[in-house]
């Protein structure tokens, strides 16, 4: 075994743990498509900002559930269904 394997595993674990903590602290992230606006920003002919179509990815909420939280929700639902 190369001596670099253990620190690499430790680093990966730390990143995973940190991400899990971020997911626990704030399960929702800002929508990357509309940057939290909830709609596409358009401009009219004069260049004034105008409200475009409602964002399809977040359905106008401007927030999106984090992947980690989504996975946790799926696992939690499965666990609840099994223990009931
Ligand atoms: Zn959006």
PDB file of the backbone (N, CA, C, O) and the ligand in Angstrom, with CONECT records:
HET     ZN  A 101       1
ATOM      1  N   UNK A   1       0.848  -1.207   0.000  1.00  0.00           N
ATOM      2  CA  UNK A   1       0.000   0.000   0.000  1.00  0.00           C
ATOM      3  C   UNK A   1       0.876   1.247   0.000  1.00  0.00           C
ATOM      4  O   UNK A   1       1.828   1.345   0.774  1.00  0.00           O
ATOM      5  N   UNK A   2       0.560   2.167  -0.841  1.00  0.00           N
ATOM      6  CA  UNK A   2       1.321   3.424  -0.860  1.00  0.00           C
ATOM      7  C   UNK A   2       0.948   4.271   0.360  1.00  0.00           C
ATOM      8  O   UNK A   2      -0.208   4.279   0.785  1.00  0.00           O
ATOM      9  N   UNK A   3       1.908   4.966   0.908  1.00  0.00           N
ATOM     10  CA  UNK A   3       1.625   5.749   2.117  1.00  0.00           C
ATOM     11  C   UNK A   3       0.637   6.894   1.895  1.00  0.00           C
ATOM     12  O   UNK A   3       0.156   7.481   2.863  1.00  0.00           O
ATOM     13  N   UNK A   4       0.326   7.222   0.639  1.00  0.00           N
ATOM     14  CA  UNK A   4      -0.570   8.349   0.367  1.00  0.00           C
ATOM     15  C   UNK A   4      -2.049   7.954   0.382  1.00  0.00           C
ATOM     16  O   UNK A   4      -2.927   8.814   0.305  1.00  0.00           O
ATOM     17  N   UNK A   5      -2.320   6.653   0.481  1.00  0.00           N
ATOM     18  CA  UNK A   5      -3.709   6.195   0.383  1.00  0.00           C
ATOM     19  C   UNK A   5      -4.522   6.634   1.604  1.00  0.00           C
ATOM     20  O   UNK A   5      -5.648   7.111   1.472  1.00  0.00           O
ATOM     21  N   UNK A   6      -3.940   6.467   2.786  1.00  0.00           N
ATOM     22  CA  UNK A   6      -4.675   6.811   4.013  1.00  0.00           C
ATOM     23  C   UNK A   6      -5.057   8.294   4.095  1.00  0.00           C
ATOM     24  O   UNK A   6      -6.219   8.608   4.355  1.00  0.00           O
ATOM     25  N   UNK A   7      -4.097   9.220   3.879  1.00  0.00           N
ATOM     26  CA  UNK A   7      -4.492  10.632   3.890  1.00  0.00           C
ATOM     27  C   UNK A   7      -5.550  10.963   2.851  1.00  0.00           C
ATOM     28  O   UNK A   7      -6.414  11.808   3.084  1.00  0.00           O
ATOM     29  N   UNK A   8      -5.482  10.290   1.691  1.00  0.00           N
ATOM     30  CA  UNK A   8      -6.467  10.533   0.638  1.00  0.00           C
ATOM     31  C   UNK A   8      -7.852  10.104   1.100  1.00  0.00           C
ATOM     32  O   UNK A   8      -8.837  10.800   0.850  1.00  0.00           O
ATOM     33  N   UNK A   9      -7.930   8.965   1.771  1.00  0.00           N
ATOM     34  CA  UNK A   9      -9.212   8.473   2.286  1.00  0.00           C
ATOM     35  C   UNK A   9      -9.740   9.427   3.359  1.00  0.00           C
ATOM     36  O   UNK A   9     -10.930   9.740   3.402  1.00  0.00           O
ATOM     37  N   UNK A  10      -8.822   9.884   4.230  1.00  0.00           N
ATOM     38  CA  UNK A  10      -9.209  10.816   5.290  1.00  0.00           C
ATOM     39  C   UNK A  10      -9.753  12.110   4.697  1.00  0.00           C
ATOM     40  O   UNK A  10     -10.745  12.651   5.184  1.00  0.00           O
ATOM     41  N   UNK A  11      -9.105  12.604   3.649  1.00  0.00           N
ATOM     42  CA  UNK A  11      -9.546  13.849   3.009  1.00  0.00           C
ATOM     43  C   UNK A  11     -10.919  13.661   2.380  1.00  0.00           C
ATOM     44  O   UNK A  11     -11.788  14.525   2.498  1.00  0.00           O
ATOM     45  N   UNK A  12     -11.110  12.528   1.712  1.00  0.00           N
ATOM     46  CA  UNK A  12     -12.401  12.246   1.079  1.00  0.00           C
ATOM     47  C   UNK A  12     -13.500  12.162   2.128  1.00  0.00           C
ATOM     48  O   UNK A  12     -14.610  12.653   1.921  1.00  0.00           O
ATOM     49  N   UNK A  13     -13.181  11.536   3.258  1.00  0.00           N
ATOM     50  CA  UNK A  13     -14.146  11.416   4.355  1.00  0.00           C
ATOM     51  C   UNK A  13     -14.511  12.796   4.896  1.00  0.00           C
ATOM     52  O   UNK A  13     -15.679  13.081   5.160  1.00  0.00           O
ATOM     53  N   UNK A  14     -13.494  13.651   5.057  1.00  0.00           N
ATOM     54  CA  UNK A  14     -13.720  15.006   5.567  1.00  0.00           C
ATOM     55  C   UNK A  14     -14.629  15.800   4.636  1.00  0.00           C
ATOM     56  O   UNK A  14     -15.537  16.499   5.086  1.00  0.00           O
ATOM     57  N   UNK A  15     -14.379  15.687   3.343  1.00  0.00           N
ATOM     58  CA  UNK A  15     -15.190  16.408   2.355  1.00  0.00           C
ATOM     59  C   UNK A  15     -16.634  15.917   2.411  1.00  0.00           C
ATOM     60  O   UNK A  15     -17.570  16.716   2.391  1.00  0.00           O
ATOM     61  N   UNK A  16     -16.809  14.579   2.483  1.00  0.00           N
ATOM     62  CA  UNK A  16     -18.144  14.001   2.554  1.00  0.00           C
ATOM     63  C   UNK A  16     -18.862  14.462   3.809  1.00  0.00           C
ATOM     64  O   UNK A  16     -20.038  14.825   3.766  1.00  0.00           O
ATOM     65  N   UNK A  17     -18.140  14.445   4.939  1.00  0.00           N
ATOM     66  CA  UNK A  17     -18.712  14.878   6.216  1.00  0.00           C
ATOM     67  C   UNK A  17     -19.103  16.353   6.156  1.00  0.00           C
ATOM     68  O   UNK A  17     -20.180  16.745   6.604  1.00  0.00           O
ATOM     69  N   UNK A  18     -18.207  17.157   5.594  1.00  0.00           N
ATOM     70  CA  UNK A  18     -18.480  18.582   5.471  1.00  0.00           C
ATOM     71  C   UNK A  18     -19.710  18.831   4.614  1.00  0.00           C
ATOM     72  O   UNK A  18     -20.541  19.681   4.933  1.00  0.00           O
ATOM     73  N   UNK A  19     -19.818  18.075   3.516  1.00  0.00           N
ATOM     74  CA  UNK A  19     -20.967  18.230   2.627  1.00  0.00           C
ATOM     75  C   UNK A  19     -22.245  17.806   3.339  1.00  0.00           C
ATOM     76  O   UNK A  19     -23.287  18.444   3.186  1.00  0.00           O
ATOM     77  N   UNK A  20     -22.163  16.720   4.123  1.00  0.00           N
ATOM     78  CA  UNK A  20     -23.324  16.262   4.873  1.00  0.00           C
ATOM     79  C   UNK A  20     -23.774  17.323   5.871  1.00  0.00           C
ATOM     80  O   UNK A  20     -24.969  17.517   6.091  1.00  0.00           O
ATOM     81  N   UNK A  21     -22.798  18.010   6.474  1.00  0.00           N
ATOM     82  CA  UNK A  21     -23.127  19.069   7.425  1.00  0.00           C
ATOM     83  C   UNK A  21     -23.768  20.259   6.718  1.00  0.00           C
ATOM     84  O   UNK A  21     -24.695  20.873   7.248  1.00  0.00           O
ATOM     85  N   UNK A  22     -23.284  20.582   5.538  1.00  0.00           N
ATOM     86  CA  UNK A  22     -23.876  21.674   4.751  1.00  0.00           C
ATOM     87  C   UNK A  22     -25.317  21.327   4.402  1.00  0.00           C
ATOM     88  O   UNK A  22     -26.206  22.176   4.467  1.00  0.00           O
ATOM     89  N   UNK A  23     -25.536  20.062   4.031  1.00  0.00           N
ATOM     90  CA  UNK A  23     -26.884  19.615   3.669  1.00  0.00           C
ATOM     91  C   UNK A  23     -27.812  19.673   4.876  1.00  0.00           C
ATOM     92  O   UNK A  23     -28.993  19.990   4.739  1.00  0.00           O
ATOM     93  N   UNK A  24     -27.276  19.367   6.068  1.00  0.00           N
ATOM     94  CA  UNK A  24     -28.079  19.391   7.275  1.00  0.00           C
ATOM     95  C   UNK A  24     -28.381  20.829   7.687  1.00  0.00           C
ATOM     96  O   UNK A  24     -29.479  21.132   8.155  1.00  0.00           O
ATOM     97  N   UNK A  25     -27.397  21.711   7.508  1.00  0.00           N
ATOM     98  CA  UNK A  25     -27.569  23.108   7.920  1.00  0.00           C
ATOM     99  C   UNK A  25     -28.509  23.845   6.976  1.00  0.00           C
ATOM    100  O   UNK A  25     -29.396  24.573   7.422  1.00  0.00           O
ATOM    101  N   UNK A  26     -28.318  23.660   5.678  1.00  0.00           N
ATOM    102  CA  UNK A  26     -29.205  24.324   4.722  1.00  0.00           C
ATOM    103  C   UNK A  26     -29.525  23.348   3.595  1.00  0.00           C
ATOM    104  O   UNK A  26     -28.769  23.222   2.632  1.00  0.00           O
ATOM    105  N   UNK A  27     -30.665  22.653   3.730  1.00  0.00           N
ATOM    106  CA  UNK A  27     -31.013  21.628   2.742  1.00  0.00           C
ATOM    107  C   UNK A  27     -31.339  22.188   1.364  1.00  0.00           C
ATOM    108  O   UNK A  27     -31.387  21.444   0.383  1.00  0.00           O
ATOM    109  N   UNK A  28     -31.561  23.481   1.288  1.00  0.00           N
ATOM    110  CA  UNK A  28     -31.889  24.051  -0.004  1.00  0.00           C
ATOM    111  C   UNK A  28     -30.786  24.979  -0.482  1.00  0.00           C
ATOM    112  O   UNK A  28     -30.253  25.791   0.274  1.00  0.00           O
ATOM    113  N   UNK A  29     -30.463  24.835  -1.753  1.00  0.00           N
ATOM    114  CA  UNK A  29     -29.476  25.710  -2.356  1.00  0.00           C
ATOM    115  C   UNK A  29     -30.153  26.631  -3.353  1.00  0.00           C
ATOM    116  O   UNK A  29     -31.288  26.387  -3.763  1.00  0.00           O
ATOM    117  N   UNK A  30     -29.461  27.682  -3.739  1.00  0.00           N
ATOM    118  CA  UNK A  30     -30.019  28.605  -4.718  1.00  0.00           C
ATOM    119  C   UNK A  30     -30.023  27.948  -6.091  1.00  0.00           C
ATOM    120  O   UNK A  30     -29.071  27.266  -6.469  1.00  0.00           O
ATOM    121  N   UNK A  31     -31.086  28.158  -6.819  1.00  0.00           N
ATOM    122  CA  UNK A  31     -31.199  27.593  -8.162  1.00  0.00           C
ATOM    123  C   UNK A  31     -30.100  28.168  -9.036  1.00  0.00           C
ATOM    124  O   UNK A  31     -29.916  29.383  -9.102  1.00  0.00           O
ATOM    125  N   UNK A  32     -29.363  27.276  -9.714  1.00  0.00           N
ATOM    126  CA  UNK A  32     -28.234  27.740 -10.507  1.00  0.00           C
ATOM    127  C   UNK A  32     -28.670  28.293 -11.856  1.00  0.00           C
ATOM    128  O   UNK A  32     -27.956  29.080 -12.478  1.00  0.00           O
ATOM    129  N   UNK A  33     -29.844  27.874 -12.299  1.00  0.00           N
ATOM    130  CA  UNK A  33     -30.316  28.318 -13.619  1.00  0.00           C
ATOM    131  C   UNK A  33     -30.763  29.781 -13.578  1.00  0.00           C
ATOM    132  O   UNK A  33     -30.432  30.558 -14.474  1.00  0.00           O
ATOM    133  N   UNK A  34     -31.512  30.153 -12.542  1.00  0.00           N
ATOM    134  CA  UNK A  34     -32.035  31.524 -12.467  1.00  0.00           C
ATOM    135  C   UNK A  34     -31.358  32.311 -11.356  1.00  0.00           C
ATOM    136  O   UNK A  34     -31.754  33.443 -11.082  1.00  0.00           O
ATOM    137  N   UNK A  35     -30.348  31.741 -10.711  1.00  0.00           N
ATOM    138  CA  UNK A  35     -29.605  32.350  -9.594  1.00  0.00           C
ATOM    139  C   UNK A  35     -30.541  32.888  -8.516  1.00  0.00           C
ATOM    140  O   UNK A  35     -30.325  33.977  -7.984  1.00  0.00           O
ATOM    141  N   UNK A  36     -31.584  32.119  -8.197  1.00  0.00           N
ATOM    142  CA  UNK A  36     -32.454  32.457  -7.077  1.00  0.00           C
ATOM    143  C   UNK A  36     -33.572  33.431  -7.398  1.00  0.00           C
ATOM    144  O   UNK A  36     -34.327  33.815  -6.505  1.00  0.00           O
ATOM    145  N   UNK A  37     -33.693  33.839  -8.652  1.00  0.00           N
ATOM    146  CA  UNK A  37     -34.735  34.809  -9.000  1.00  0.00           C
ATOM    147  C   UNK A  37     -36.097  34.130  -9.176  1.00  0.00           C
ATOM    148  O   UNK A  37     -37.133  34.722  -8.874  1.00  0.00           O
ATOM    149  N   UNK A  38     -36.090  32.884  -9.666  1.00  0.00           N
ATOM    150  CA  UNK A  38     -37.346  32.180  -9.896  1.00  0.00           C
ATOM    151  C   UNK A  38     -37.878  32.389 -11.295  1.00  0.00           C
ATOM    152  O   UNK A  38     -38.882  31.785 -11.673  1.00  0.00           O
ATOM    153  N   UNK A  39     -37.219  33.241 -12.076  1.00  0.00           N
ATOM    154  CA  UNK A  39     -37.638  33.453 -13.461  1.00  0.00           C
ATOM    155  C   UNK A  39     -36.442  33.896 -14.280  1.00  0.00           C
ATOM    156  O   UNK A  39     -35.442  34.369 -13.740  1.00  0.00           O
ATOM    157  N   UNK A  40     -36.555  33.743 -15.559  1.00  0.00           N
ATOM    158  CA  UNK A  40     -35.467  34.155 -16.439  1.00  0.00           C
ATOM    159  C   UNK A  40     -35.502  35.663 -16.615  1.00  0.00           C
ATOM    160  O   UNK A  40     -36.563  36.243 -16.846  1.00  0.00           O
ATOM    161  N   UNK A  41     -34.363  36.287 -16.508  1.00  0.00           N
ATOM    162  CA  UNK A  41     -34.294  37.742 -16.639  1.00  0.00           C
ATOM    163  C   UNK A  41     -34.113  38.104 -18.104  1.00  0.00           C
ATOM    164  O   UNK A  41     -33.128  37.725 -18.737  1.00  0.00           O
ATOM    165  N   UNK A  42     -35.075  38.840 -18.629  1.00  0.00           N
ATOM    166  CA  UNK A  42     -34.995  39.264 -20.028  1.00  0.00           C
ATOM    167  C   UNK A  42     -34.911  40.775 -20.089  1.00  0.00           C
ATOM    168  O   UNK A  42     -35.135  41.473 -19.099  1.00  0.00           O
ATOM    169  N   UNK A  43     -34.587  41.257 -21.257  1.00  0.00           N
ATOM    170  CA  UNK A  43     -34.489  42.707 -21.436  1.00  0.00           C
ATOM    171  C   UNK A  43     -35.328  43.131 -22.637  1.00  0.00           C
ATOM    172  O   UNK A  43     -35.350  42.454 -23.665  1.00  0.00           O
ATOM    173  N   UNK A  44     -36.005  44.243 -22.493  1.00  0.00           N
ATOM    174  CA  UNK A  44     -36.777  44.741 -23.635  1.00  0.00           C
ATOM    175  C   UNK A  44     -35.853  45.489 -24.602  1.00  0.00           C
ATOM    176  O   UNK A  44     -34.637  45.509 -24.413  1.00  0.00           O
ATOM    177  N   UNK A  45     -36.429  46.095 -25.627  1.00  0.00           N
ATOM    178  CA  UNK A  45     -35.603  46.703 -26.683  1.00  0.00           C
ATOM    179  C   UNK A  45     -34.748  47.857 -26.162  1.00  0.00           C
ATOM    180  O   UNK A  45     -33.673  48.131 -26.695  1.00  0.00           O
ATOM    181  N   UNK A  46     -35.226  48.522 -25.130  1.00  0.00           N
ATOM    182  CA  UNK A  46     -34.441  49.633 -24.582  1.00  0.00           C
ATOM    183  C   UNK A  46     -33.350  49.150 -23.627  1.00  0.00           C
ATOM    184  O   UNK A  46     -32.508  49.927 -23.175  1.00  0.00           O
ATOM    185  N   UNK A  47     -33.384  47.854 -23.334  1.00  0.00           N
ATOM    186  CA  UNK A  47     -32.364  47.314 -22.441  1.00  0.00           C
ATOM    187  C   UNK A  47     -32.785  47.315 -20.992  1.00  0.00           C
ATOM    188  O   UNK A  47     -31.968  47.069 -20.105  1.00  0.00           O
ATOM    189  N   UNK A  48     -34.065  47.593 -20.739  1.00  0.00           N
ATOM    190  CA  UNK A  48     -34.539  47.550 -19.362  1.00  0.00           C
ATOM    191  C   UNK A  48     -34.799  46.115 -18.944  1.00  0.00           C
ATOM    192  O   UNK A  48     -35.334  45.337 -19.734  1.00  0.00           O
ATOM    193  N   UNK A  49     -34.437  45.742 -17.729  1.00  0.00           N
ATOM    194  CA  UNK A  49     -34.685  44.380 -17.272  1.00  0.00           C
ATOM    195  C   UNK A  49     -36.178  44.083 -17.214  1.00  0.00           C
ATOM    196  O   UNK A  49     -36.980  44.928 -16.817  1.00  0.00           O
ATOM    197  N   UNK A  50     -36.533  42.876 -17.615  1.00  0.00           N
ATOM    198  CA  UNK A  50     -37.928  42.488 -17.717  1.00  0.00           C
ATOM    199  C   UNK A  50     -38.076  41.059 -17.204  1.00  0.00           C
ATOM    200  O   UNK A  50     -37.167  40.242 -17.350  1.00  0.00           O
ATOM    201  N   UNK A  51     -39.205  40.771 -16.615  1.00  0.00           N
ATOM    202  CA  UNK A  51     -39.455  39.425 -16.094  1.00  0.00           C
ATOM    203  C   UNK A  51     -39.771  38.483 -17.238  1.00  0.00           C
ATOM    204  O   UNK A  51     -40.698  38.718 -18.013  1.00  0.00           O
ATOM    205  N   UNK A  52     -38.989  37.407 -17.339  1.00  0.00           N
ATOM    206  CA  UNK A  52     -39.200  36.436 -18.403  1.00  0.00           C
ATOM    207  C   UNK A  52     -40.058  35.292 -17.922  1.00  0.00           C
ATOM    208  O   UNK A  52     -40.885  35.454 -17.024  1.00  0.00           O
ATOM    209  N   UNK A  53     -39.861  34.144 -18.517  1.00  0.00           N
ATOM    210  CA  UNK A  53     -40.640  32.961 -18.148  1.00  0.00           C
ATOM    211  C   UNK A  53     -40.247  32.465 -16.770  1.00  0.00           C
ATOM    212  O   UNK A  53     -39.107  32.640 -16.340  1.00  0.00           O
ATOM    213  N   UNK A  54     -41.187  31.849 -16.085  1.00  0.00           N
ATOM    214  CA  UNK A  54     -40.890  31.244 -14.790  1.00  0.00           C
ATOM    215  C   UNK A  54     -39.893  30.112 -14.985  1.00  0.00           C
ATOM    216  O   UNK A  54     -40.010  29.317 -15.917  1.00  0.00           O
ATOM    217  N   UNK A  55     -38.905  30.050 -14.085  1.00  0.00           N
ATOM    218  CA  UNK A  55     -37.846  29.059 -14.195  1.00  0.00           C
ATOM    219  C   UNK A  55     -38.428  27.655 -14.137  1.00  0.00           C
ATOM    220  O   UNK A  55     -39.233  27.338 -13.261  1.00  0.00           O
ATOM    221  N   UNK A  56     -38.015  26.826 -15.073  1.00  0.00           N
ATOM    222  CA  UNK A  56     -38.560  25.466 -15.123  1.00  0.00           C
ATOM    223  C   UNK A  56     -37.918  24.562 -14.079  1.00  0.00           C
ATOM    224  O   UNK A  56     -38.544  23.625 -13.583  1.00  0.00           O
ATOM    225  N   UNK A  57     -36.659  24.855 -13.751  1.00  0.00           N
ATOM    226  CA  UNK A  57     -35.925  23.961 -12.846  1.00  0.00           C
ATOM    227  C   UNK A  57     -36.429  24.052 -11.413  1.00  0.00           C
ATOM    228  O   UNK A  57     -36.526  23.038 -10.722  1.00  0.00           O
ATOM    229  N   UNK A  58     -36.752  25.267 -10.962  1.00  0.00           N
ATOM    230  CA  UNK A  58     -37.184  25.438  -9.580  1.00  0.00           C
ATOM    231  C   UNK A  58     -38.659  25.820  -9.505  1.00  0.00           C
ATOM    232  O   UNK A  58     -39.178  26.039  -8.410  1.00  0.00           O
ATOM    233  N   UNK A  59     -39.338  25.906 -10.634  1.00  0.00           N
ATOM    234  CA  UNK A  59     -40.763  26.253 -10.726  1.00  0.00           C
ATOM    235  C   UNK A  59     -41.045  27.598 -10.059  1.00  0.00           C
ATOM    236  O   UNK A  59     -42.098  27.789  -9.450  1.00  0.00           O
ATOM    237  N   UNK A  60     -40.107  28.517 -10.178  1.00  0.00           N
ATOM    238  CA  UNK A  60     -40.326  29.870  -9.672  1.00  0.00           C
ATOM    239  C   UNK A  60     -39.974  30.074  -8.217  1.00  0.00           C
ATOM    240  O   UNK A  60     -40.155  31.172  -7.691  1.00  0.00           O
ATOM    241  N   UNK A  61     -39.471  29.040  -7.548  1.00  0.00           N
ATOM    242  CA  UNK A  61     -39.131  29.191  -6.130  1.00  0.00           C
ATOM    243  C   UNK A  61     -37.767  29.847  -5.933  1.00  0.00           C
ATOM    244  O   UNK A  61     -37.525  30.505  -4.921  1.00  0.00           O
ATOM    245  N   UNK A  62     -36.891  29.665  -6.897  1.00  0.00           N
ATOM    246  CA  UNK A  62     -35.551  30.219  -6.771  1.00  0.00           C
ATOM    247  C   UNK A  62     -34.635  29.353  -5.921  1.00  0.00           C
ATOM    248  O   UNK A  62     -33.440  29.625  -5.804  1.00  0.00           O
ATOM    249  N   UNK A  63     -35.204  28.306  -5.328  1.00  0.00           N
ATOM    250  CA  UNK A  63     -34.403  27.418  -4.470  1.00  0.00           C
ATOM    251  C   UNK A  63     -34.494  26.002  -5.023  1.00  0.00           C
ATOM    252  O   UNK A  63     -35.511  25.590  -5.580  1.00  0.00           O
ATOM    253  N   UNK A  64     -33.412  25.284  -4.850  1.00  0.00           N
ATOM    254  CA  UNK A  64     -33.423  23.883  -5.267  1.00  0.00           C
ATOM    255  C   UNK A  64     -32.887  23.025  -4.139  1.00  0.00           C
ATOM    256  O   UNK A  64     -31.960  23.404  -3.423  1.00  0.00           O
ATOM    257  N   UNK A  65     -33.501  21.851  -4.002  1.00  0.00           N
ATOM    258  CA  UNK A  65     -33.062  20.945  -2.943  1.00  0.00           C
ATOM    259  C   UNK A  65     -31.685  20.400  -3.286  1.00  0.00           C
ATOM    260  O   UNK A  65     -31.416  20.031  -4.429  1.00  0.00           O
ATOM    261  N   UNK A  66     -30.816  20.355  -2.281  1.00  0.00           N
ATOM    262  CA  UNK A  66     -29.465  19.855  -2.504  1.00  0.00           C
ATOM    263  C   UNK A  66     -29.488  18.361  -2.804  1.00  0.00           C
ATOM    264  O   UNK A  66     -30.354  17.631  -2.323  1.00  0.00           O
ATOM    265  N   UNK A  67     -28.521  17.918  -3.608  1.00  0.00           N
ATOM    266  CA  UNK A  67     -28.455  16.509  -3.996  1.00  0.00           C
ATOM    267  C   UNK A  67     -28.330  15.629  -2.758  1.00  0.00           C
ATOM    268  O   UNK A  67     -28.988  14.592  -2.664  1.00  0.00           O
ATOM    269  N   UNK A  68     -27.493  16.035  -1.809  1.00  0.00           N
ATOM    270  CA  UNK A  68     -27.287  15.247  -0.590  1.00  0.00           C
ATOM    271  C   UNK A  68     -28.572  15.118   0.209  1.00  0.00           C
ATOM    272  O   UNK A  68     -28.887  14.046   0.725  1.00  0.00           O
ATOM    273  N   UNK A  69     -29.319  16.226   0.310  1.00  0.00           N
ATOM    274  CA  UNK A  69     -30.578  16.220   1.054  1.00  0.00           C
ATOM    275  C   UNK A  69     -31.617  15.370   0.324  1.00  0.00           C
ATOM    276  O   UNK A  69     -32.417  14.674   0.948  1.00  0.00           O
ATOM    277  N   UNK A  70     -31.591  15.440  -1.010  1.00  0.00           N
ATOM    278  CA  UNK A  70     -32.520  14.652  -1.813  1.00  0.00           C
ATOM    279  C   UNK A  70     -32.282  13.161  -1.562  1.00  0.00           C
ATOM    280  O   UNK A  70     -33.224  12.390  -1.380  1.00  0.00           O
ATOM    281  N   UNK A  71     -31.004  12.775  -1.555  1.00  0.00           N
ATOM    282  CA  UNK A  71     -30.654  11.377  -1.298  1.00  0.00           C
ATOM    283  C   UNK A  71     -31.066  10.982   0.114  1.00  0.00           C
ATOM    284  O   UNK A  71     -31.566   9.880   0.338  1.00  0.00           O
ATOM    285  N   UNK A  72     -30.852  11.900   1.075  1.00  0.00           N
ATOM    286  CA  UNK A  72     -31.228  11.629   2.460  1.00  0.00           C
ATOM    287  C   UNK A  72     -32.735  11.429   2.556  1.00  0.00           C
ATOM    288  O   UNK A  72     -33.201  10.520   3.244  1.00  0.00           O
ATOM    289  N   UNK A  73     -33.495  12.275   1.870  1.00  0.00           N
ATOM    290  CA  UNK A  73     -34.948  12.162   1.885  1.00  0.00           C
ATOM    291  C   UNK A  73     -35.397  10.814   1.337  1.00  0.00           C
ATOM    292  O   UNK A  73     -36.286  10.172   1.896  1.00  0.00           O
ATOM    293  N   UNK A  74     -34.775  10.390   0.237  1.00  0.00           N
ATOM    294  CA  UNK A  74     -35.121   9.103  -0.363  1.00  0.00           C
ATOM    295  C   UNK A  74     -34.833   7.973   0.615  1.00  0.00           C
ATOM    296  O   UNK A  74     -35.662   7.082   0.807  1.00  0.00           O
ATOM    297  N   UNK A  75     -33.653   8.013   1.235  1.00  0.00           N
ATOM    298  CA  UNK A  75     -33.255   6.972   2.178  1.00  0.00           C
ATOM    299  C   UNK A  75     -34.169   6.991   3.392  1.00  0.00           C
ATOM    300  O   UNK A  75     -34.565   5.940   3.895  1.00  0.00           O
ATOM    301  N   UNK A  76     -34.505   8.190   3.863  1.00  0.00           N
ATOM    302  CA  UNK A  76     -35.355   8.334   5.041  1.00  0.00           C
ATOM    303  C   UNK A  76     -36.750   7.783   4.768  1.00  0.00           C
ATOM    304  O   UNK A  76     -37.342   7.123   5.622  1.00  0.00           O
ATOM    305  N   UNK A  77     -37.272   8.059   3.566  1.00  0.00           N
ATOM    306  CA  UNK A  77     -38.597   7.584   3.183  1.00  0.00           C
ATOM    307  C   UNK A  77     -38.603   6.057   3.141  1.00  0.00           C
ATOM    308  O   UNK A  77     -39.535   5.414   3.623  1.00  0.00           O
ATOM    309  N   UNK A  78     -37.547   5.491   2.557  1.00  0.00           N
ATOM    310  CA  UNK A  78     -37.435   4.026   2.463  1.00  0.00           C
ATOM    311  C   UNK A  78     -37.369   3.429   3.871  1.00  0.00           C
ATOM    312  O   UNK A  78     -38.015   2.423   4.164  1.00  0.00           O
ATOM    313  N   UNK A  79     -36.575   4.071   4.738  1.00  0.00           N
ATOM    314  CA  UNK A  79     -36.430   3.591   6.105  1.00  0.00           C
ATOM    315  C   UNK A  79     -37.769   3.672   6.846  1.00  0.00           C
ATOM    316  O   UNK A  79     -38.128   2.743   7.570  1.00  0.00           O
ATOM    317  N   UNK A  80     -38.508   4.769   6.674  1.00  0.00           N
ATOM    318  CA  UNK A  80     -39.793   4.940   7.339  1.00  0.00           C
ATOM    319  C   UNK A  80     -40.781   3.877   6.859  1.00  0.00           C
ATOM    320  O   UNK A  80     -41.528   3.300   7.648  1.00  0.00           O
ATOM    321  N   UNK A  81     -40.767   3.633   5.548  1.00  0.00           N
ATOM    322  CA  UNK A  81     -41.686   2.652   4.971  1.00  0.00           C
ATOM    323  C   UNK A  81     -41.375   1.255   5.513  1.00  0.00           C
ATOM    324  O   UNK A  81     -42.272   0.429   5.682  1.00  0.00           O
ATOM    325  N   UNK A  82     -40.094   1.007   5.782  1.00  0.00           N
ATOM    326  CA  UNK A  82     -39.693  -0.320   6.249  1.00  0.00           C
ATOM    327  C   UNK A  82     -39.935  -0.532   7.728  1.00  0.00           C
ATOM    328  O   UNK A  82     -40.180  -1.661   8.153  1.00  0.00           O
ATOM    329  N   UNK A  83     -39.871   0.540   8.533  1.00  0.00           N
ATOM    330  CA  UNK A  83     -39.976   0.386   9.994  1.00  0.00           C
ATOM    331  C   UNK A  83     -41.413   0.531  10.487  1.00  0.00           C
ATOM    332  O   UNK A  83     -41.700   0.209  11.640  1.00  0.00           O
ATOM    333  N   UNK A  84     -42.308   1.001   9.649  1.00  0.00           N
ATOM    334  CA  UNK A  84     -43.654   1.177  10.099  1.00  0.00           C
ATOM    335  C   UNK A  84     -44.423  -0.124  10.204  1.00  0.00           C
ATOM    336  O   UNK A  84     -45.596  -0.120  10.580  1.00  0.00           O
TER     337      UNK A  84
HETATM  338 ZN    ZN A 101     -34.638  28.536 -11.006  1.00  0.00          ZN
END
